[in-house]
Amino acid sequence: MLSNLEPAKKVMRPGRHDPGPATELIRLIRSPQTDAGVERLLSPPDNLGVDMGRLSGQVAIVTGGATGIGRATVERLLDEGAGVLFTDLATSAGAEALEKLGGHGRQLAFVPGDVRDRAHSANVVSETLNRWGRIDILVGNAGLQAPGRLIDSTEADWKNTLSVNLLGLAWSCQAVLPNMIERGSGSIVAVSSVNALTGFAGMAAYDAAKSGVIALIRHIAVEHGRNGVRANAVCPGATITEFHLERAAERGVDAAALRAGMKGYGLLGRAAEPAEIAAVIAFLAGSDASFITGQALAADGGVTATGSSQ
Ligand SMILES: NC(=O)c1ccc[n+]([C@@H]2O[C@H](COP(=O)([O-])OP(=O)(O)OC[C@H]3O[C@@H](n4cnc5c(N)ncnc54)[C@H](O)[C@@H]3O)[C@@H](O)[C@H]2O)c1
């Protein structure tokens, strides 16, 4: 296991009760939409309301935490005071994330490995318990987006997509549940997709796997609610991660052009940033969501409100 512990430094982040930007947003919504006003509404907020103490003393595992939404979630949970152990197949990206996020006295550790491997999940739990003695939160985020229509896809496509996105989540949940049940408390948040809530072209196995994620989460919520375990899914819409930025760069498209290309997306006219999805995950993970379980929460910029991404 790799780990990184440094002396505490103060992290300057706005508190979640800071009324400034929210008030401004309301003013913008109510005022006639000048061009400047419209542009402001199309940008993600720069204050996502981090409460630095909300998860203090809690311990979280995040799968697929080296990049993208997972990495933003690791950062968010750290910012809120949790100790975080993250896992990822990508060893060097994980080591880099550990290096970048592990300062400021934060409690952070990285265990490389493959969520498809049941023994890896058991090892992750052992490492977490050895280190902190408890598991409060599991964020089952590791996944891959596999394109392909049913009519064209191969057995290998299906096995790979289902085993990472769905079976890997099942192993992660199976591994953390005994500690959560024993302690009578725990919160599991799985990253599904807007593709599980509405029909999309071209991603048959992925859509089926992400629908399975919601079914699995409901199963856990039903089976273990009386054990004090909550289980919920987040269903992100299009989110601009390093993966998308790198693919775009290969096509000669820079980040600004990529974001501009999403201006027709959903009701907000933009894709999400990873930190916005991480904020929803952190909300569901923590006690502000103490009466929410068995739910699939869309964080999709309104795509499912209209039934169309355009
Ligand atoms: N980005 C989007 O638009 C979007 C939309 C909806 C849902 N999602 C879901 O969000 C989650 C995170 O995706 P992302 O967009 O941040 O992509 P990403 O590729 O940046 O992150 C996924 C992470 O999972 C890791 N991973 C992949 N296979 C693994 C395995 N077998 N074992 C361990 N780790 C593995 C990758 O190395 C990577 O670090 C995924 O479940 C994805 O399906 C993403």
The ligand as a Tripos MOL2 file, in Angstrom:
@<TRIPOS>MOLECULE
LIG
   44    48     1     0     0
SMALL
NO_CHARGES

@<TRIPOS>ATOM
      1 N1        -17.5460   10.9700  -17.5630 N.am      1 LIG1
      2 C1        -18.8240   10.7860  -17.8600 C.2       1 LIG1
      3 O1        -19.3840   11.4380  -18.7430 O.2       1 LIG1
      4 C2        -19.6300    9.7640  -17.0720 C.ar      1 LIG1
      5 C3        -21.0220    9.8000  -17.1750 C.ar      1 LIG1
      6 C4        -21.7730    8.8830  -16.4580 C.ar      1 LIG1
      7 C5        -21.1480    7.9440  -15.6650 C.ar      1 LIG1
      8 N2        -19.7990    7.9110  -15.5800 N.ar      1 LIG1
      9 C6        -19.1990    6.8940  -14.7050 C.3       1 LIG1
     10 O2        -18.3710    7.5540  -13.7710 O.3       1 LIG1
     11 C7        -17.3590    6.6620  -13.3380 C.3       1 LIG1
     12 C8        -16.0200    7.3620  -13.4490 C.3       1 LIG1
     13 O3        -15.7720    7.6100  -14.8150 O.3       1 LIG1
     14 P1        -14.8630    8.8100  -15.3460 P.3       1 LIG1
     15 O4        -15.6310    9.4900  -16.3830 O.co2     1 LIG1
     16 O5        -14.3140    9.5720  -14.2200 O.co2     1 LIG1
     17 O6        -13.7400    7.9890  -16.1210 O.3       1 LIG1
     18 P2        -12.2030    7.7770  -15.8400 P.3       1 LIG1
     19 O7        -11.7440    6.8200  -16.9010 O.co2     1 LIG1
     20 O8        -11.5030    9.0720  -15.7050 O.co2     1 LIG1
     21 O9        -12.1750    7.0610  -14.4150 O.3       1 LIG1
     22 C9        -12.4300    5.7060  -14.2220 C.3       1 LIG1
     23 C10       -11.3580    5.1450  -13.3070 C.3       1 LIG1
     24 O10       -11.6420    3.7690  -13.0660 O.3       1 LIG1
     25 C11       -10.4210    3.0550  -13.2190 C.3       1 LIG1
     26 N3        -10.6960    1.6820  -13.6080 N.ar      1 LIG1
     27 C12       -11.1350    1.2430  -14.8160 C.ar      1 LIG1
     28 N4        -11.2110   -0.0850  -14.8030 N.ar      1 LIG1
     29 C13       -10.8090   -0.4950  -13.5720 C.ar      1 LIG1
     30 C14       -10.6720   -1.7630  -12.9500 C.ar      1 LIG1
     31 N5        -10.9410   -2.8870  -13.6170 N.pl3     1 LIG1
     32 N6        -10.2320   -1.8190  -11.6740 N.ar      1 LIG1
     33 C15        -9.9140   -0.6770  -11.0080 C.ar      1 LIG1
     34 N7        -10.0370    0.5450  -11.5400 N.ar      1 LIG1
     35 C16       -10.4740    0.6290  -12.8100 C.ar      1 LIG1
     36 C17        -9.6580    3.7900  -14.2980 C.3       1 LIG1
     37 O11        -8.2670    3.4880  -14.2650 O.3       1 LIG1
     38 C18        -9.9650    5.2320  -13.9730 C.3       1 LIG1
     39 O12        -9.0280    5.7840  -13.0660 O.3       1 LIG1
     40 C19       -17.4610    5.4240  -14.2010 C.3       1 LIG1
     41 O13       -18.1830    4.4110  -13.4940 O.3       1 LIG1
     42 C20       -18.2730    5.9090  -15.3950 C.3       1 LIG1
     43 O14       -18.9610    4.8720  -16.0370 O.3       1 LIG1
     44 C21       -19.0090    8.8040  -16.2630 C.ar      1 LIG1
@<TRIPOS>BOND
     1     1     2 1
     2     2     3 2
     3     2     4 1
     4     4     5 ar
     5     4    44 ar
     6     5     6 ar
     7     6     7 ar
     8     7     8 ar
     9     8     9 1
    10     8    44 ar
    11     9    10 1
    12     9    42 1
    13    10    11 1
    14    11    12 1
    15    11    40 1
    16    12    13 1
    17    13    14 1
    18    14    15 2
    19    14    16 1
    20    14    17 1
    21    17    18 1
    22    18    19 2
    23    18    20 1
    24    18    21 1
    25    21    22 1
    26    22    23 1
    27    23    24 1
    28    23    38 1
    29    24    25 1
    30    25    26 1
    31    25    36 1
    32    26    27 ar
    33    26    35 ar
    34    27    28 ar
    35    28    29 ar
    36    29    30 ar
    37    29    35 ar
    38    30    31 1
    39    30    32 ar
    40    32    33 ar
    41    33    34 ar
    42    34    35 ar
    43    36    37 1
    44    36    38 1
    45    38    39 1
    46    40    41 1
    47    40    42 1
    48    42    43 1
@<TRIPOS>SUBSTRUCTURE
     1 LIG1         1 GROUP 0 **** ****
